[in-house]
Amino acid sequence: MLRRGGLSGGPSDLLSARRRGSVRLAAAVAAAITALAVLGRSSDPASKPLPASVTVGAAIALTGNANLYGQDQRMGLALAQQWLSSTAQPRPMRLQLEDGASDEPSAIAAFNLLIRRGVIALIGPTLSQQAFAADPIAQRQGVPVVAPSNTAQGIPQIGSFISRVSAQSSVIAPLSLDEALERDPEISRVAVFFAQDDAYSTAETAIFQKALAQRGLTPVSVQRTQLADNDFQNPITAALQQKPQLVVISAQAVDGGNLIRQLRELGYRGQIVVGNGLNTPNIYPICQRWCDGVLIAQAYSPDLNTPINQTFRRLFQEANGNSTPGQITAQAWTAYQVLFEALQRLQERGGLDGVTLGEARRRLMQELLAGTYDTPLGPIHFRPDGEVVQGRFYVAVVTMEANGRDGRFRLVRSIDVNTAAGGPTP
Amino acid sequence: MSAALLQILLNGAASGGVYALVALGYTLIFSVLGVINFAQGALFSLGGYFTFLLMGGRIGVNGALPGWHLPVALPFWMALLLAAIGAGVVALLVERVAFAPLRRRGADPLLSLITSLGAGVVLVNLLQILMGAEGYAFPSGSAALAGLPEALFIGGARIRTVQVVLLLISALAVAALTLWLERSRTGQAMRAVAEDPTAARLMGINSGAIVRLAFLLSGMLAGLGGGLTGLSVSLAGPYFGISFGLKGLAVLVLGGLGSVPGAIAGGLLMGLAEALIPSEASGWRDALAFAVLFAVLVLRPSGLLGRRLMEKV
């Protein structure tokens, strides 16, 4: 087809027509963006008035590799809800669970979903690796997060809306080393194993190795494993050639449990210290009788004789037969409890009257950090940066029943970190 | 031989034996149908879980029926045998659902890669729904090796007894299968179908029955591998067979597609390659194992013991 000729169709006219077209297009795009921004703002739950009944969202691992921890957390949250349902609630609080699975994209998706649904605060995610990915989203949108099980360094430092009730590994992990060294002061050869594809385990092994160095011990063997490994013949035989007297493991429940079993089967008879990833009764069926004697530092002890821990233990036993609760369940309970108590305090002071959800989130975060809490973990409060301050930690030894399938974390030492005084528990 | 070298050989043989077992399952189907059954890894998992349940194991709290268990508690060896048969029967189902319809329609064999992959994903997901994602150890699993020491010390090297048993049973299964393929009438019929399906059919061999037999046997091999591995290292969730399945696939290619001796040699070589990798580089273990595969294929495209394919003109 030919173009129309004539004066009006000259090149300069074509140029100006194109310019006009570009200006119109730019204007249309700008208008669309503005409209979207306005619509988006008006549909943002943070700009709406706080509802009479508020919802806390929990994004925990109900599927995937970390599912074992997630199930413990679900139990802790359910028990805390059960316990608090009988107390006065000036501002009713509901819990909405969302599967954060065991990977970063799922945790991000769960956080986004819960924030869009207008939760006042979030509990989760289960893994530290997920927290580094998902917490910045909550931080950008001003939603308070209480991490129930993230122990890696730097979690509360993600932002002013991020806190945790799980004391970081650097505080807890070295305590079990002290117990092992007290049991055998002659220890000089240490082998270290860690899951190199897990952010938590790599962070924890750095803490363990630093603590070993502070105690004058250099590992004679450092073996790197992977979370999906199940056959540890190669790293174990390599480590055993160095004749270690103490083995220190940073791994998760299934791979770590398998590693312990194979260590024992291959003839290692020395002490074993494990990190927080194995801090769950779920290791019992994996390493069975070979778990016996494993040392672990904990932020929770079922043997703590306080009224709230007795209540927690009783409710747990009613729900789970005669078994005793683990640290992860206790920390999940605690996460729910601190949010509940902060919210009710704020409500009683009138701090939530006539405010938007966004403002309520901000005030709740301030209130959360300002309070002190009597929890199954013992009394806790928060540092201004959201880090938990817990006065007492524990060292337990895994003690298996004669059938080799059931066991318990038997308390052998409690340590008051404020006074740095430690000793066998009465 | 130095103790360190012996240790590496033992470590390599222990894992290589299982890889060979899985690769043999692939080999049987590939040689008969010219396709790869991607559900092999899922059948491996299934064999482990069947053994667990037949030994009286209980479903954990995350499963669909927490605490449920079979009303039997068989000794390990009987449970293993029945579990292998069970995995074989499921493999037959996979053949019915994922392979037979495509074969009947004369579809491109490549399509069966996808259908078998789908069947594998469905099986693993079913396992996860029914059994939960937690790890399981066999109830009184150690009783299977009662009276034996937990580890054997050979010339300064050490190996867990269960792994020696695993290696011996793998070798036994491989030898029995090889003998059966060579000597028995049905084995010869299977080789005939693998060689030339049309000629085999003209000679009166029921190729449909041979295909089903190949699936049954390959499923049984996977089930056997899963049950034995479960005894050795527990069941680390429903996906634990998938990594063995992938490794078996690499071994199949390494040894030479469709070659039984190649599957054995490939399995042992893969196991040895992994055992040679020091701990500092263990993050590269899978990458290095596949680099060995790549290097062998560059030098010898038909695999270690595979035959060069001649194009008929």
Interface residues (C-beta under 8 A of the other chain):
Chain A: T63 G64 N65 N67 L68 Q71 Q196 D197 S221 V222 Q223 R224 T225 Q226 A228 N230 D231 Q233 N234 P235 T237 A238 L240 Q241 A253 V254 D255 G257 N258 R261 Q262 R264 E265 L266 G267 N282 P285 I286 C287 Q288 R405
Chain B: A4 Q7 N11 A14 S15 G60 V61 N62 Q128 G132 A133 E134 G135 Y136 A137 P139 E150 A151 F153 A157 R158 I159 R160 T161 V162 Q163 T229 S232 V233 S234 A236 G237 F240 S243 E274 A275 I277 P278 S279 E280 S282 G283 R285
